[in-house]
Amino acid sequence: MSRLKDQMIKEEANFWDKAESLLGSCEDFSLYNYAVMSLAPNFLMNSPTARRNLQDQLLEGWTEFWQNKNA
């Protein structure tokens, strides 16, 4: 079980790295959300609640990035 857990942790970290790298390329959240959700591993979207939580985290990060960039 530890190997699977380690793999999932690594996959999630890679996902967030990719999501962060796309932040500056999309000035519209819907485009960013679409691009990032297509990269999201299934275990991050395994239920409607999990999917919504992920989208909320993406929106928070995207908003913070653009607020800081435009400040």
Beta strands, then each sheet from edge to edge (+ up, - down):
end
